[in-house]
Structure formats: C-alpha cells, structure tokens
Amino acid sequence: MRIDSSKRISLLGTNIDCLTMNETLDCIEAYIAQKENIQHIAVNAGKINLMSEDPELQMIANQCPLINADGQSIVWAARFLGYKVPERVAGIDLFIRLVELAAQNKYRIFYFGAEESIVEKVVYIHQKKYPDLEIVGYRNGYFNENQSLQIAKEIADTRPDILFVAFSSPKKEKWIYTYKDVLQVPFSMGVGGSFDVIAGKTKRAPKWMQRMGLEWLYRFMQEPRRMYTRYLKGNWLFLKKVWFEKKQRGQEK
C-alpha cells in the first residue's frame, strides 16, 4: 500500500503525509496485513533542523512510506505555506493508539530502547492494561554498535508485527533504516522518549498546552539547560526557515 500522492507535501525539503490519526492507523493496518517492511517517521521542528544538517537523515526520512506531522509547529508552518494539513499526529499518541490496536488485532509487538527498568515498566503497564496484548520481546537501548546486527537478528526471530524503538534522533531513524532488511518487521516506528513518559519518568504537558502547541515549552521548563539549544535556538531557526520559504515563494510568483 502507498499513500495517495495528493496527500504528500514537501515542507522545507522534507516529505509530510497530510493524514489524520485515523487515516494513519488505517494505513498501518494495511501495511501489517500485507506484511510490508515499513519504516515510519514523525517530523517536528527539531527534526527539520537536524535534517538540514544531516543529508543521510533527510534521505532516510524522505524514502519512508509514512511520514506524520508530529509537532504542532509543522502543522502551522504547512498551513502558513498554503498546505492543508488536517491535524497533528503526535508520535506518542500514535504509539499509545497502536498498542491499543495491537491488543485488539492480536498484533505481535517488540519494545526496544530506554533503560532496562523503564522498558520493563512499560511492558508491565501495557500488559496489565491489555491482558490480550502479545508482547514477543523487549530490550533496553544500551549496546555497542558491534552488537547491532545480532540484536536485529534476535528481534527478527521473535517475528513482531510492530517494533517500537525508543532512541533519540537521528539514532533511531538510522538504526531502523540500516537493519530493516534484517528485521523484516511489517511496521517499525521510532518513539523517542515515549517509554519514559509511559513509565512515569518524565511528564507530558497538560492537554491545553498540547492543543496550543506549547508542549515544547513544558519540556523546556522541566530541563532548561538541556533543552535550551533544542527548543529556544532550534525554534528560532525553524521559524527563519519557514519565513525564508514563504519569501522565496512570493518572489517566484
């Protein structure tokens, strides 16, 4: 299955699929039913900035069959540039919905990433909430690069339908891309810090801040020193990119 080309746009050099959450879930169900080998990517302002400096990451993202607008900033920027992006499909929300869908449809899932205690807690929480959920394995995210191929083979041996990879960017995108032919998982998804949120190690912004596109501010207030470059400097850089794109389009008319 492939996304309708009319729903795919190019935003600042990065492809985005203009889909709702429900449309995204429909696509994933089709991928799993057809036993595809799909890598998913969720794009936010920070990832746009990363891709502008990392051609390999941009190549990996743009060849993915399913690319969601993860950040509200992406939705607003796309609309400012004249695209019709229906809504934000946040990676963590998609992760949560997919676990629910997996329990309903008997999908086999594997969790990979975070600290051992965190991934164990996520597995415990999900298994308790969804007794019918078929968890075929889990592994923490601490390993040497020379272990990667063996880890990929071990994951493949469990035959999951869905693989959740909880690394930061660009490590998660590059790891899935490098080993996806070994993994042969119908749907692989990088979920960043989602395991930490589910396990209660970090807190997610209140709903009203999510709706207003201020989730980044909540994260910044929790860890201002660590998040300064990513959010304050990064958001300003993203805004400059959007404004430059708008200006260029005006000159081309």
Backbone hydrogen bonds, N-H to C=O, Kabsch-Sander energy under -0.5 kcal/mol:
donor,donor_aa,acceptor,acceptor_aa,energy
7,K,4,D,-2.3
8,R,5,S,-1.2
9,I,16,I,-2.9
11,L,9,I,-0.5
11,L,14,T,-3.4
12,L,10,S,-0.6
14,T,11,L,-1.4
16,I,9,I,-2.4
17,D,67,I,-3.0
18,C,7,K,-4.0
18,C,16,I,-0.6
19,L,17,D,-1.9
24,T,20,T,-2.1
25,L,21,M,-2.4
26,D,22,N,-2.1
27,C,23,E,-2.1
28,I,24,T,-2.2
29,E,25,L,-2.5
30,A,26,D,-1.9
31,Y,27,C,-2.4
32,I,28,I,-2.5
33,A,29,E,-2.4
34,Q,30,A,-2.1
35,K,32,I,-1.1
36,E,31,Y,-2.5
38,I,186,P,-2.0
40,H,188,S,-2.7
41,I,66,L,-1.8
43,V,68,N,-3.0
48,I,44,N,-2.1
49,N,45,A,-2.1
50,L,46,G,-2.2
51,M,47,K,-2.7
52,S,48,I,-1.5
53,E,49,N,-0.6
53,E,50,L,-1.2
54,D,50,L,-0.7
58,Q,54,D,-2.1
59,M,55,P,-2.4
60,I,56,E,-2.4
61,A,57,L,-2.6
62,N,58,Q,-2.6
63,Q,59,M,-1.3
64,C,61,A,-1.4
66,L,39,Q,-0.8
68,N,41,I,-2.2
70,D,43,V,-2.0
70,D,68,N,-1.1
71,G,43,V,-1.4
74,I,71,G,-0.8
75,V,71,G,-1.3
76,W,72,Q,-2.6
77,A,73,S,-2.5
78,A,74,I,-2.5
79,R,75,V,-2.2
80,F,76,W,-2.4
81,L,77,A,-1.6
82,G,79,R,-1.5
83,Y,78,A,-3.0
85,V,83,Y,-1.0
89,V,69,A,-2.6
90,A,88,R,-0.6
94,L,90,A,-2.5
95,F,91,G,-2.4
96,I,92,I,-2.2
97,R,93,D,-2.4
98,L,94,L,-2.5
99,V,95,F,-1.9
100,E,96,I,-1.7
101,L,97,R,-2.5
102,A,98,L,-2.8
103,A,99,V,-1.9
104,Q,100,E,-1.7
105,N,101,L,-2.8
106,K,102,A,-1.0
107,Y,102,A,-1.7
109,I,134,E,-2.3
110,F,162,I,-2.0
111,Y,137,G,-1.9
112,F,164,F,-2.5
113,G,139,R,-2.8
114,A,166,A,-1.0
119,V,115,E,-2.7
120,E,116,E,-2.2
121,K,117,S,-1.6
122,V,118,I,-2.4
123,V,119,V,-2.3
124,Y,120,E,-2.2
125,I,121,K,-2.9
126,H,122,V,-2.7
127,Q,123,V,-2.5
128,K,124,Y,-2.3
129,K,125,I,-2.2
130,Y,126,H,-2.7
133,L,130,Y,-2.3
134,E,107,Y,-0.7
135,I,133,L,-1.0
136,V,109,I,-2.3
136,V,134,E,-0.7
137,G,109,I,-0.9
139,R,111,Y,-1.9
141,G,114,A,-3.0
143,F,141,G,-0.7
147,Q,144,N,-2.4
148,S,145,E,-1.5
151,I,147,Q,-2.4
152,A,148,S,-2.8
153,K,149,L,-2.2
154,E,150,Q,-2.3
155,I,151,I,-2.5
156,A,152,A,-2.5
157,D,153,K,-2.0
158,T,154,E,-0.7
158,T,155,I,-1.2
159,R,156,A,-1.5
161,D,108,R,-3.1
162,I,108,R,-2.1
163,L,187,F,-2.3
164,F,110,F,-2.6
165,V,163,L,-0.5
165,V,189,M,-2.8
166,A,112,F,-3.3
166,A,164,F,-0.6
167,F,165,V,-1.0
172,K,168,S,-2.1
174,K,170,P,-2.4
175,W,171,K,-2.6
176,I,172,K,-2.2
177,Y,173,E,-2.2
178,T,174,K,-2.4
179,Y,175,W,-1.9
180,K,176,I,-1.1
182,V,179,Y,-0.8
183,L,179,Y,-2.9
184,Q,180,K,-2.7
187,F,161,D,-1.3
188,S,38,I,-2.8
189,M,163,L,-2.9
190,G,40,H,-0.7
191,V,165,V,-2.6
192,G,165,V,-0.8
194,S,191,V,-2.3
197,V,193,G,-1.5
198,I,194,S,-2.6
199,A,195,F,-2.5
200,G,196,D,-0.6
200,G,197,V,-0.9
201,K,196,D,-2.1
202,T,196,D,-1.3
209,M,206,P,-0.7
210,Q,206,P,-2.0
211,R,207,K,-2.7
212,M,208,W,-1.4
213,G,210,Q,-1.3
214,L,209,M,-3.3
218,Y,214,L,-1.6
219,R,215,E,-2.0
220,F,216,W,-2.4
221,M,217,L,-2.5
222,Q,218,Y,-1.4
223,E,219,R,-1.9
227,M,223,E,-2.4
228,Y,224,P,-0.8
228,Y,225,R,-0.5
231,Y,227,M,-2.8
232,L,227,M,-0.6
232,L,228,Y,-1.1
233,K,228,Y,-1.7
234,G,229,T,-1.3
235,N,231,Y,-2.3
236,W,232,L,-1.6
237,L,233,K,-2.1
238,F,234,G,-2.3
239,L,235,N,-2.4
240,K,236,W,-2.0
241,K,237,L,-1.8
242,V,238,F,-2.3
243,W,239,L,-2.6
244,F,240,K,-2.4
245,E,241,K,-2.2
246,K,242,V,-2.3
247,K,243,W,-2.4
248,Q,244,F,-2.5
249,R,245,E,-2.2
250,G,246,K,-1.9
251,Q,247,K,-1.8
252,E,248,Q,-1.4
253,K,249,R,-0.8
253,K,250,G,-0.5
